[in-house]
């Protein structure tokens, strides 16, 4: 399906390039932006970068942008764009597609800096994505809490696009510190995350039933009232169940800012 959509996006671009002046360029470059995660030139997962572009065409399925005066274009799937923007031809926009982010809202591919020995600045450049890590207020001693964390950080959904931990980060779980029962003797160790989406404004609790080796996932609103419960969840289904209970789909929608209105 992705390859078919990409082919149709290229056809759409070619059909709408007649009025675009490319100067002496005989060739053009283009990128198709959808919910599929791109792969960089060395085969690592990456994210789309924000871009400034001028709309050259739009229909019910695609919006095509020219990047500056270069013979370079982006074609975006309308499913990744907010529906409230008209996308008028010649409108200049700043578009920020979905990117994997940490619980504090920072992009995972954002370079980091820290002070090294002798006061030198160490700058780390990320060339491929790593899975988001769950920020715990304290280091757990419980083997079972560590196991829950490890599974949340590695089991995936959305055809491998996001881990369960990423689903939680995208659902606003960084709004409050993560809570957990740090007791190796507990028969039902648990972790709780804040959720801030259009689907749920409250909390999601993951409880491990050690006797059955299954998980119980429940959601509550801010008043403590149970919204939904799902029992006997095996670890391979964690990400899908969590996504179904908290995800409103807004994470996939790009941020769009109008830089210049069409004449």
C-alpha positions in Angstrom: 0.0 0.0 0.0 2.8 2.4 0.9 4.6 1.9 -2.4 1.3 2.3 -4.4 0.6 5.6 -2.5 4.1 6.8 -3.2 3.7 6.1 -6.9 0.4 8.0 -7.0 2.0 10.9 -5.1 4.7 11.1 -7.7 2.1 11.1 -10.5 0.3 13.9 -8.7 3.5 15.9 -8.4 4.3 15.5 -12.1 0.8 16.4 -13.2 1.1 19.7 -11.3 4.6 20.9 -12.1 3.7 22.5 -15.4 3.4 26.0 -13.9 6.6 25.7 -11.8 9.7 27.4 -13.2 12.7 25.2 -12.6 15.2 27.4 -14.4 18.0 25.3 -15.9 17.2 22.2 -13.9 16.4 19.1 -15.9 15.9 16.9 -12.9 14.1 17.3 -9.6 14.2 15.7 -6.2 11.3 14.9 -4.1 10.2 13.2 -0.8 6.9 11.5 0.0 5.9 12.1 3.6 3.4 9.8 5.2 3.0 8.0 8.5 5.6 5.5 7.3 9.0 6.0 9.0 11.7 6.9 6.6 15.1 5.1 6.4 18.3 7.2 6.0 21.1 6.5 3.5 22.8 4.0 5.8 19.7 2.0 6.5 18.7 3.4 10.0 15.3 4.6 11.1 14.9 8.3 11.1 12.3 11.0 11.2 11.1 13.7 8.8 12.6 17.1 9.4 10.6 20.4 9.6 10.5 22.3 6.3 9.4 25.5 4.7 7.5 25.1 1.5 5.2 26.8 -1.0 2.1 24.9 -1.9 2.0 24.2 -5.7 -1.0 21.9 -5.7 -3.5 20.2 -3.3 -6.3 17.7 -3.7 -8.2 15.3 -1.4 -5.2 13.0 -1.0 -2.0 15.0 -1.4 -0.4 18.4 -0.9 2.7 19.2 -2.9 5.3 21.8 -1.7 8.2 23.4 -3.4 11.2 23.9 -1.2 12.5 27.4 -1.8 13.6 28.1 -5.4 15.3 24.7 -5.8 14.0 21.9 -7.9 13.1 20.1 -4.7 9.6 19.1 -3.6 7.8 17.4 -0.7 4.5 15.6 -1.3 2.5 15.0 1.9 -0.3 12.6 2.5 -3.4 14.6 3.6 -3.9 12.2 6.4 -0.8 13.6 8.1 -2.0 17.3 7.8 -4.5 19.2 9.8 -7.8 19.6 7.9 -8.4 23.2 8.9 -5.6 24.6 6.7 -6.8 25.4 3.1 -3.5 24.7 1.4 -4.0 27.4 -1.2 -1.6 27.5 -4.1 1.3 29.9 -3.5 0.8 29.8 0.3 4.1 29.5 2.2 4.0 27.2 5.2 6.3 25.8 7.9 5.5 22.1 8.3 6.7 20.0 11.2 5.8 16.3 10.5 5.5 13.8 13.3 8.8 12.9 15.0 9.5 10.5 17.8 9.9 12.5 21.0 11.1 11.9 24.6 8.7 12.2 27.5 9.8 15.8 27.9 8.8 16.7 24.3 12.4 16.8 22.9 13.0 15.1 19.6 14.9 11.8 19.9 17.2 12.9 17.0 18.0 16.2 18.5 21.7 16.7 19.1 22.7 16.9 22.8 25.5 18.8 24.5 27.1 18.2 27.8 30.2 19.5 29.6 33.0 17.0 29.5 36.4 16.8 31.2 38.4 20.0 31.5 35.2 22.0 30.6 35.1 21.0 27.0 31.6 20.7 25.3 30.7 17.2 24.1 28.1 17.4 21.3 26.4 14.1 20.3 24.8 13.8 16.8 22.1 11.2 16.4 22.2 9.5 13.0 19.5 6.9 13.7 16.6 6.6 16.1 16.8 4.8 19.4 13.8 3.7 21.4 12.5 6.2 23.9 13.4 5.5 27.5 10.8 5.7 30.3 11.9 8.4 32.8 11.6 6.9 36.3 11.9 9.2 39.4 14.0 6.6 41.1 15.9 3.5 40.0 13.7 0.5 40.7 15.0 -2.4 42.7 12.1 -4.7 41.7 13.0 -7.2 39.0 9.3 -7.2 37.8 9.2 -3.4 37.4 12.4 -3.6 35.4 10.8 -6.3 33.3 7.7 -4.1 32.6 9.9 -1.2 31.7 12.0 -3.3 29.3 8.9 -4.7 27.6 7.3 -1.3 27.2 10.4 0.1 25.7 10.7 -2.7 23.1 7.3 -4.1 22.1 5.9 -2.2 19.1 2.7 -1.2 17.3 1.8 0.7 14.1 3.8 -1.9 12.1 6.9 -1.2 14.1 6.6 2.6 14.0 6.2 3.1 17.7 7.0 1.2 20.9 4.5 1.0 23.8 6.7 3.6 25.6 6.5 5.9 22.6 2.7 5.6 22.5 2.7 6.7 26.2 5.1 9.6 25.5 2.9 10.7 22.5 -0.1 10.5 24.8 1.3 13.0 27.3 2.7 10.7 29.9 5.5 13.1 30.7 2.9 15.5 32.3 3.4 13.8 35.7 6.1 11.5 37.2 5.7 7.8 36.5 4.5 5.9 39.6 5.3 2.3 40.4 5.2 -0.3 43.2 8.8 -1.1 43.9 8.3 -4.3 45.8 9.7 -7.7 44.7 7.4 -9.5 47.1 4.2 -8.0 45.6 2.0 -10.4 43.8 0.8 -7.7 41.5 3.4 -5.1 40.7 2.2 -2.1 38.8 3.1 1.1 37.0 1.0 4.2 36.3 1.2 6.9 33.7 -0.5 10.2 33.2 -2.5 10.4 29.9 -3.4 13.7 28.3 -5.2 13.0 25.0 -8.6 13.8 23.5 -9.5 10.2 24.2 -8.5 10.1 27.8 -7.6 12.7 30.4 -6.5 10.7 33.3 -4.3 7.7 34.0 -3.3 4.3 32.6 -2.2 1.6 35.0 -0.3 -1.6 34.0 -0.4 -4.4 36.5 1.5 -7.7 36.2 -0.2 -10.8 37.5 2.8 -12.8 38.4 0.9 -16.0 39.0 -0.6 -16.0 35.4 2.3 -14.0 33.7 -0.4 -11.7 32.2 -0.9 -8.0 32.3 -4.0 -6.1 33.4 -4.4 -2.6 31.9 -6.9 -0.1 33.2 -7.6 3.5 32.6 -9.2 6.0 35.0 -10.3 9.6 34.7 -8.9 12.4 36.9 -11.6 11.7 39.5 -10.4 8.1 39.9 -13.4 6.5 38.1 -12.6 3.5 35.9 -13.0 4.2 32.2 -11.8 0.9 30.8 -10.2 -2.4 31.8 -8.5 -5.1 29.8 -7.3 -8.3 31.5 -5.1 -11.2 30.5 -2.9 -9.2 28.1 0.3 -11.0 27.1 3.4 -8.9 26.6 3.3 -9.2 22.8 0.0 -7.3 22.8 1.0 -4.6 25.3 1.6 -1.9 22.7 -1.6 -2.5 20.7 -3.8 -2.6 23.8 -2.3 0.6 25.3 -2.7 2.4 21.9 -6.3 1.3 21.7 -7.1 2.6 25.2 -5.3 6.0 25.0 -4.5 7.0 21.4 -6.5 9.8 19.8 -4.6 9.7 16.5 -3.5 13.4 16.8 0.2 12.4 17.1 0.3 11.7 13.4 -0.9 15.1 12.4 1.9 17.6 11.4 2.1 21.1 12.9 1.5 23.7 10.3 2.2 27.4 10.5 1.3 29.9 7.8 4.4 32.0 6.9 2.8 33.8 3.9 -0.7 33.8 2.7 -1.5 33.3 -1.0 -2.1 36.5 -2.9 
